Structures are given as C-alpha cells and as structure tokens.
Amino acid sequence: MWFLNHPRPVSFINAQVVGENGIVATSLRVEKGIITDLGESPRQQDIQVNLDGAYIFPGLINAHDHLELNHYGKIKFRENYTNASYWTEDVSSHLNSDANLINGKSKPLSDRLFIGGIKNLLSGVTTVAHHNPFYRELQKNFPVHVVRDYGWAHSLYLQDGKAGANGEKPGNVLKKYKSTPKNFPFIIHLAEGIDEFAQREFQILKNLGCVGTNMVLVHGIGLSVDDWISLTQLGGGLIWCPASNIFLIGKTISARQFLDSGCVENLALGSDSRLTGSRDLLEEMEQALNIGNVTAKEVFYMVTKNPAKLLRLPSAGKLSVGLPADLLIIPAMHSDPFKTLSACSRKDILLVTINGQPRYGSSELSDVFNVFKTKTASIQVDGTNKQLSEPWASRLQKCSISEAGVICLKN
C-alpha cells in the first residue's frame, strides 16, 4: 500500500473545510488514507501542507455516466426528440454507416473505460455510478471509485437487443429489479421524453411493482410533481442530467418544483456520457444552476450527500473523522464555498485525493505529491500545467483515445 512507503500523517492547514452548511474547520488531518482529525492542531510528527485558505470539499459523486461512451462526442440525427427511444433507434440504425460511431466502437473497451475514468478524475469526481454492466476492467486499477453494488436495467423501451459493450442484453425490467438486493440501488432510465409514453412510464413501473426504497430513476423529464412525490414517499429518488435532457429533448425537469414539494435529499446530479451530456460533472453543475432555478448549495448536495444516500454509499459525499480521505481542493475564488464550487472548472482544481493518495492536482501543490512519494507526470489541462499520478499518466500517454484539452508533457 502507498502509505507503507510513507507512514507520516499529513495535516492540511490554513484550509476551509466545507460541510453541509459551510465552513466547519480550518484544518484536516490524514493518516493511512483516513481522515483522523478536523479542526485540530497538527501533531508533532505530521507533515504540514499550507493551503492558504483554499476550500476542501468531499470528493464529488457523479451519479450517472456511461464510462465507455465518453470518447464519441455529441451525436444526434434530429434537432430534438420527443422520446429518447427515438434517439436510440437513430443511433442503432447508423452504427455501421456513421463515421464517428464506427471509429468510436473500434476502440478497445479498456481504453474507452479509462478515458471515462480520466474525465471524472479531472473534474474532481472521486466516485462515479456507471450505468451498464460492471465490466471486469472496472474492478481494479481505475482512476476513480466506481459504484459496485447496484442493479440496473436500461429502460422500459429497451429490454431486448443489446445494451452493453460486449453485447450484454438490457434484460427484463421486472426480473432484474426482483433479482437486485434491496440494499442495492436499482437504476433505470425513465420518462426521458415529453410524449404520452414518457408521461405514463412511472405509472407503468409502479404497476409492475418496481418502485421501492431502492429505486433510482434517471432523467424523469416526463414525471409530474405528483409522480415525484409518489416516488419519494416510496423511498426512491431521481438522477437529473439537465445538459443531456436539453440536448436531446429540448426540455428538462422542473427541479425547483420538485425540491419545493419536499424530499430535497432524493435528487442527485449526473453528467451522463458525452454522447449527449456535458463535458464533465463541473459543467453539469453549471448547467443545473443556469436552467434549474436552484441554488449553489442545493447543487452541492446533488453531487455529495444526495447521491451518497441514493446509491447507498455511507463513506462518500462528506468529510468526517474515520472516513476515507476522498478530497477535492480548490482555490477560494469566492467567499461562498458553494458558489466557488459551481463556478469551478477542471483547470482550477488544486488537488484530488482518493483514499488520501494524490491523483491529480496543480503544479502549485506538487510538493504534496512528493510528500506522499507519489510518482507523477506533467500534463496540461485546458492550457494550465497540472500533475497526474502514476500509473494514470503513463496510461493516458499510451491510450488510443485522447482526452480533449489534455496534453501529456515531457518531464
């Protein structure tokens, strides 16, 4: 383990540690990958890292992504769709004729998944929910945590055919729901449209007996406020992907109405894949603020404590003593930490750690990587010099897919 090579704890000082309602401490101590103190003075043996007032957030949770689909770029064949099922049909009919689709599916699955992981890491995400089979390539040596314990179906309209990269079938929704342990989230695209079918999908799901405490819907454009109330009263939740919704359908959910009707902890945010969604979760947060009539603090909840609740992740989405040190550190660009986070882009990030280990950060904090004896390589992200830890840096350089805006520099 990395910490055996460097047993000394690290105290981040002159920091602003962010909790649910604002700043909760000015220091954070990490030992063996775990948060051991908040707001305490450094101990004698600690290595001290002065953050000069920077904010420490919990690592972000991206509640919805298709990790193997982020290298295609945005694709659609009509201006707008009344239901995402028509987009799926369009894509399927162009698989062997559209140059972007042909080139994209020719790439090795391992590289496709890796780029999806890098996309998330560079945007401060430390945990991502992948919607599709849990491929063996995700099981170890991946840039970020991937939710492992979940059940899934693609949608009500796609239960036959193929959904996974290896030809896996999406499967019967009822059978897959019943086979999912009740303590696992069950995740399904639902009501991704504005037509009559999209408006009926939630009732269809209820009639099947598939709406319970572990039901997590994705998109939900066709949901009414009454549907939302019914879903949350039954213990379920919704993952909102506004950029994808606007791109495909031209409309998204009434987030303000949903939140004002109660159960504010049951709405999370996801980037979706770049086939239809934002570049990354940070851009998705900005999109949510711009079109959803929601506050920066509410968006913060949607990428931290809310998805942790919906996805059954008790160790994620918050900074507490005894939890893994999954950290996102960004400069204090605004006196309000939540507005700072919502205005942040990936080039602004000072440091991302997973289990206390630095993985991505600014050259300004290169000493932190040295403290942890973490090998790094220099990269440029959107024109800004950054450090990326190994083995991810070498893997990125060798990858058959490039990440737009990222250049591997010679050390």
N, C-alpha and C positions, 0 to 999 in steps of 0.2 A: 504494500500500500504506500501511497505517496507520503503519508505523514510519518512513516517509519524512517524515511530519509531525512526528515526534518521535524523532530519531536517538539520543538519550542512553540508555544502558543503565540498567536498574533492578536494584538489589540488595535482596532481601528479607532483612533481618537480624533477629536475636533470634527466629529461627524454629526449628522442629523438623521437619527434612526426613525423611520416612518412606520407608524402603526395605523390602526383603522381611522383614527380621528386627528392625526397629525404627528408631531414630533414626540417621541416617547423617551428618548435617551440621546446622549451625545457621545456614546462610545459603544462598541460591540466587540466582544472577545470570542475568538475561535480557537478551539483546541481539538485536534484529531477530527477535523471536519464538522464539529458540532458547535453550535452557539452555546457558550458556557456562562457568559455574563452580558447584561445590558445595563449601561449607565454606571458601571463600576470603574474605579481607577485601575490602570494597568498594574499587573503584578511584576515583581522584580525580574522574573525570568522571561517576560513577554518581549517580543519584538513589536515595536510601536510603529504604526503607519498613520501619518497625519493626513487627514482628508480635507483639511482647510474648508470645512463647512459643507462638504458635499453630502447629498442625500444617500442613505442606504435604504433601499426598498427590498421587500421579498422578491426573489426571482419570479418573473411573470409566468402565468399559466395560459397557454394558447389552447382554448377548449375545443377547437375544431380545425383540423388540417388533413389533407391527403398528402402524406410526405413524399410519395413517389410521383406527384404530378406538378411539382413547382417549377420544372425546367421548361415547360411548354410556352409560357406566356399566355396572355389572354386570348381566348378563342370563342367566337360565336359566329353564326351564319345568318342571323336576323338582327334587326335593331333591338327588339325586345321580344320576350316570350311571355305568354300568359301562364305557362306552367313549365317548370324545369324539365319535365319529362320530354318536352319537345326539343329542348336543347340536347338532352341525352340521345334522342333519336337522330338529330342532326350530326352530332359528333360520331356516332356509330356508323352512319352512312358515309362519312368522309374519312374513316380510318385508313383506307387504302388508296386515297386519292389526294388528300391534303398534305402538302409538303411538310408543314410543321408537325402534324400528327405522326407522319411516317418517320421523320427524323427523331422525334421525341421518344417514340416507343422502341426505337432501335437501341437506345442507350441501356447499359447494364442496370438491372434493378438496384444493385448495391450503390451505384453512383447516384441514381435518382433519389434514393432514400437519403443518402449522405447530404446531398445539396439541400434537401428539405430540412435536415437537421441543422446545417450551417445557417440557413435562412433564419431559423428560430433562435439559435445561439446569438447571432449578431444583433438581434433585436431585443436582447435581454430576457428571452424566454428560457426558463430552466426546466419546464415540464410542458409537454405537448400531448394532446389527445389525437391519436391517429385514427382516422375512420376508414377502415378496410382491415383485412387480416393482419394479425401481428406477425409480420414476416420474420424469419429467423435472423435476418440481417439487423433487426432492431433489438435483438436480445442482449447484446453486449457491445462495448466499444463504440457507443454512439455519442454524438456531440452533446445531447441533452437527455434528460429523463423522458421516456415515453410511457404513457399510461399502459399498464399491462393487464389489469384485471377489469375487463369490460365485456359486454355482449354488444352485438351490433347487427343491424340489417341496413340495406341501402335505403329502401323506401317502400311504400305500398305499391308503387307502379313498377318497380324493378325487383321482382322476386325470382325471375328466371334469367337465363342468359349468363353473362359474365360481369363480375364487378371487381375482382382482384387482378393484380398484375400477372399472376400465374394462371389466370383463367378460373379462379375460385368463383363459385356461384354465390349470389347475394343471399339466397335461401328464403324459405317461407317465414314471414314476419312472426306469426304466432308461434311456430315451432322454435324459432331462435329466441324469442322472448321467454318462453317457458323453460328453455334449457339454460338460461342465464341465471346464475346465483342471485338471490335477492339483495345481497350486499354488494353486488357489482352494478355499475350503471349500465343501462341498455340504451344505446344511442342510435337514432334513426333520423334521416331527412324526412321532414313532414311539412305539408302545406307550403311548399316552395313555389308559390304562384298566386294568381289573383282570379283564376277561373272557378267555376262551380265545384269542380272536383277538389281543388285545393281547399275551398271553404268547408267541404264535407269530410276531409281526411281525419280530423281529430275525432269526430263522432264515429267514423269507421273504426279507428283504433280503439276507442272506448268499447264499441260493440264487440270487438274481438276479445276484450278483456286484457288488453295490453297496456293499460295506463295505471301505473302504480308508483310507489315511492322511489323506484329506481329508474323511472322513465325520463330520458333526456332527449328532447326534440331539438332538431337543428333547422334553423331558418324560420318557420312559423309565420310566413307572410300572410297566409290565409286564415290565421287564427283571429277570432273575435276576442274582445275583452272578456266576455263570458267564458270562452274556451280557456283563456289564460287563467282565470280564477279557478275554473274546474280543475285544470292541470295542477296548479299549485296546491289546491286543497287536498288533492290526492297524493301530494308529495313530490310531484315531478317538476321538471324545470326546462328551460329553453336556452339554446345557444344561438346568439344573434350574430349574423355575418352581414352587416349593412352594405359593405362595398360589393360583395358578390350579388346581393339582392338587387342593388341599383343597376349593376352591370347587366344582369340577365333579365330582370323583370321590370325594372324601372320604378320599383317601389320596395319599401321595407316595412317592418313592424311599427306600430305606434308605441315606441318604447316608453314615452312619458306616461301614456295612459296605463300601460302595463304596470309600471312602477308605482303610480299613484293608486292603483287598485289593491296594492299590498304585495306581500311576498317579494320584497326587493332583493332577497338573497338568492332567488331562483332564476335570475337572468345572468348569463355569462356571455363573454365575447370570444369569437373565434375569427381567425383570418381567412379560413377556407384555403384552398390551394390557389396558386397564381393563375390557374386556368380561368378563374372568374373573379378572384378576390384581390385583396391588397398585396403590396409587396411583402409586408410583414405585419406583425401584431401592433407595432407602434403606429404605423399608418392607419391600421384599422381603428385604433383608439381615436385618432384624429378625425376619422370619418364619422365615428359614432357621435363625437361632440358636435360636429358640423351639421349633422342631419337629424339627430335623435332628440334634441331638446333635453339633453341630460347634462349633469354636472361632471366636472373632472373627478370629483370624489366618487361619484357613482360608477364612472368608467374604471377607476382604480379598483373598486370592489369587483367589477366584472372580470378582471384579469388576475385576481388574487383570491380573496376568501370565497366568493361565489362559486367559481369553478372547482375550488377545493371541496366545497360542500357537495356539489352535483356529481363530481367524478370520484367521490369517496377517497380523498387524498388528505388525511389528517395531518401529515407532516409538511404540507405545502401551503403556500399562499399567506404566510405570516412569519414574523420574526419573534421567536420565543426561545427561552433557555431550554436546552435539551433537544432542539430540532436541528436537522441538517442545515449547514450554512450555505443555502442557495441564495445568493445575494446579487442584487443589481445596484451598482453605484453610479450616480450621475451628478454632474455639477449643479449647484443651486442657481439655476438660471432665473428663478422666480421665488418670491418669498413664500408662496403657496406650493407645497411639495406636489400636490395633485395636479396643479396646472403645469408645473415643471415637467412631470412625467408625461402628460398628454401632449406637450409641445416638443418632446424629445425625439430625435432621430437616432439611427444606429451609430452615426459618426460621432454623436455627442457622448456616448457611453464611456465611462471611465474604467469600469471593471464588472465582469460577470464571473461569479464563482459557483461551482456545483460541488456539494459536499465539502465546501471550504477550499476547493482547489481552483486557482485562477485559470480560466479558459480563454477569455477574450477581454481585451482592455486597451486603454490608451498608453501610448509611449510615455506619458507623464507618470504613469504608475508602473513602469517597467521594473522598478525595484521590488514591487510586490511579487512578481513572478520569480525574481531572484531569491527573495526570502523563502519561498516555498520550493526552491530548487526545481522549478518547472521550466523545461526546455520550451523555447518559443521561436517563432519566426516572425519577421516583419511583413505586414501587409498594408495595403492602402484600402480604406473603405470610403467610398464616395469622396476621394481626394484627401482624406485625413489619415495620417500614419497611425497604425494600430499594431498590437501584438496578439498573435493567435498561438495557443499552446499546441504542443505535440501530443498525440500523433495527428491531430486535425490539420495542422498547417501542411505537413508533407502530403497528407491525403488530398487536400484541396489542390495542391500543385499538380498532382498526378491525375486528378479526376478528369474524366472525359467530358464533363459538363462544367462550364464556367459559371461563376456567380456574378451577375451583372453588377458593376460598380466596385468590384473587389479585384485587386491586383496583388499577386504574390511578389514580394521584393527580394532581391538578393541580399543575404546577410553578410 
